Amino acid sequence: MTADDIIDFLKDKKIPVAKATVYRYLARLEESGHVKKYIISESNQQPACYQYIGGNEQCMSHFHLMCQTCGQIEHFENDILQKMFADIKNNDGFLIDGQKTVFYGMCRVCTKEKIKENKENREKKGQR
């Protein structure tokens, strides 16, 4: 969810809160490891998304896939990537922070919709 989603939720519950307050608390929660922050787009057009992970150790030991279209976040485990990160640490002395490793792209649902949309556009133009 975004900071605006939180503000809207609180507003619906008749709990007014300033945007700066929400961002301040999100920063504290991120710092404490209770929330993960994801940047969907490098442009300022899309706000950051936040995922509550609490004490979920599983979220600390794997990667995430994030759809740049719908914002869906999926857990992703991959032995090959784990081995590659271990090799980088052993060979180069560089420790990659897996907690902050997010692969951005398009989820299955959005990919399927995009393919369908492209097919329909080609059919409208008389192409195959």
N, C-alpha and C positions, 0 to 999 in steps of 0.2 A: 504494500500500500504506500501511498505518497503522504507527505505531510498534509496536503489539502484533504485527502481522504480522512485522515484523523480529525482534522478541524471540522469537517462536515459531519462526521459521526458524533463528535462532542456537541456540536450545534444542535443536532437532532435530539440529543439527550438533554437539551437546555443547559449545557455547560459551556459558556462562552470562554474562549481561550485565544490569546494572541498568537499569531504565526511564529513570532520570535521565540515564544515560550515552547512551542511544539518542537521547533528545530533545536533548541537548547537541550531539551529532554532527549530527543533522538540522538544527539551527539553524545550525551552521557551514556545512554543505553548501548550505543555502538562501541564506545570506549570500554565499557564493562563486559562486552562480549555477549550481551543479551539480544542485540539487534545487528543484522548485517545490512549494509548499504550497498545498493547496486545502481550504477549509472547506466541507463538504457541507451542514451545517446550523448555524444560528446557536445552536441549543440545545447544551448540553454532552452530549447523548445520543449523538451520533455524533462519533467522533474525526476529527481532520484526516487527510487523505490526502496522500501525497507521491509525486511523479513524478520519477524520475531523468532529467535531460536532458543531463547532461555538457556537452560542448562543442557540442551540437546547436543551431546558429544558427537553424534553422527554428522552434524552440520560442520564440525570442525575437521573431519577427517576425509572429506571427499570434495569433489569439485561441483560446480553448478553450471547448468546450461540456462541461458536467459534469452527468451524470445524478444527481439527488438521490435516486433510488431504489436504483440498483445501484452508483453511484460511478464508472462508466465515464467516461473523459475522452477527448474527440475533438478533433483539430485542426480549426480553422475559419478559413477565409480569406474575406474579404468586401470587395470593392472599395468598396462604398457606405459601410461602416463606416470603412474607411481614409480615405476622402475626408471623412467627417464629422469624424473625429478631427483631420485636417489643417485643416479649416475652423475648428474650435474653437481650435486652436493659433494660426492666422492672425488670427482675429477677436477672440479673448478673451485670447490670450497664455497659455492654459492647456495644458500638455503632458500628455496622458493617457498613463499607463504601460501600453502594450499587453501587456507581459509579465505584468501582474497582472490583465488583463481576462479574466474568466471569466463565461460566461453559464450560469446554473443552470436546470435544467428536467428534462425526462424524455426519455431516448433512444428511438429507434425501437422497440427490443425491448420496453422497459418500457411504452411507450405502447400497443403492440399487445396486450400482456398485460392492461393496464388496460381497454382497450376490450372485449377478450374476456371479462374478468371481469365488467364492467358488463352486457354482453349476457346472460351466463349468469344473473346475478342478476335481471335484468328478466324473463327467460324463466321462472325459478323462481317469480316473483311473478305470472306470467300477463300481463305487460306486453309491449309491443313496443318 
